[in-house]
Amino acid sequence: MEPDRREAERAGLCATCQYDRIVRSDRGSVFHQCQRAATDPSFPQYPNLPVLHCRGYELKSGGQASNTSGQK
């Protein structure tokens, strides 16, 4: 399985969401930070992955749509 596909499966909706920001630690760990959390405290800053349902999900331009959206 290719690395991007593995990450997309690990992250769920976050992998294709326009509000996702990838954060890499000095030790090489990768985290998905939800940018919606900066303005709406009901969104977790670092959601538990994989995110399968999210009321704030919006497909980023150039991303692939997921058929799963709903509540976070």
C-alpha positions as CSV (number, residue, x, y, z in Angstrom):
1,M,0.0,0.0,0.0
2,E,1.4,3.4,-0.9
3,P,2.3,5.8,2.0
4,D,-0.4,8.5,1.1
5,R,-3.1,5.9,1.0
6,R,-2.0,4.4,4.4
7,E,-2.0,7.9,5.9
8,A,-5.5,8.6,4.5
9,E,-6.8,5.4,6.0
10,R,-5.2,6.2,9.3
11,A,-6.6,9.7,9.4
12,G,-10.0,9.2,7.9
13,L,-11.8,12.3,6.8
14,C,-8.9,14.5,8.1
15,A,-6.7,13.4,5.3
16,T,-8.9,15.2,2.7
17,C,-10.3,18.1,4.8
18,Q,-9.4,21.7,4.1
19,Y,-9.2,22.4,7.9
20,D,-6.6,19.7,8.5
21,R,-3.0,20.7,9.3
22,I,-0.3,18.1,9.4
23,V,2.1,18.6,12.4
24,R,5.3,16.6,12.6
25,S,7.2,16.3,15.9
26,D,10.9,16.4,16.2
27,R,10.8,12.6,16.7
28,G,9.0,12.0,13.5
29,S,5.4,11.5,14.8
30,V,2.6,12.9,12.6
31,F,-0.5,14.5,14.0
32,H,-3.6,16.0,12.4
33,Q,-4.6,19.3,13.8
34,C,-8.1,20.6,13.2
35,Q,-8.0,24.3,12.3
36,R,-11.7,24.6,13.1
37,A,-10.8,24.2,16.8
38,A,-9.2,27.7,16.7
39,T,-12.6,29.4,16.3
40,D,-15.0,26.7,17.5
41,P,-14.2,24.9,20.8
42,S,-16.6,22.1,20.0
43,F,-14.0,20.7,17.6
44,P,-11.0,18.9,19.2
45,Q,-7.7,20.4,18.3
46,Y,-6.2,16.9,17.8
47,P,-9.0,14.5,17.0
48,N,-8.8,10.8,17.7
49,L,-8.1,9.1,14.4
50,P,-9.5,7.8,12.2
51,V,-12.2,10.5,11.9
52,L,-15.2,8.8,10.3
53,H,-17.9,11.4,10.9
54,C,-17.4,15.2,11.1
55,R,-20.0,18.0,10.9
56,G,-17.3,20.4,9.9
57,Y,-15.7,18.4,7.1
58,E,-15.1,20.2,3.9
59,L,-13.2,18.6,1.0
60,K,-10.0,20.5,0.2
61,S,-9.4,21.5,-3.3
62,G,-7.6,18.8,-5.2
63,G,-8.6,16.2,-2.6
64,Q,-10.6,13.1,-3.0
65,A,-14.1,13.0,-1.6
66,S,-15.0,10.5,1.1
67,N,-18.5,9.2,1.2
68,T,-18.6,9.5,5.0
69,S,-19.5,12.7,6.7
70,G,-21.8,13.7,9.5
71,Q,-21.0,14.4,13.2
72,K,-17.6,14.9,14.9
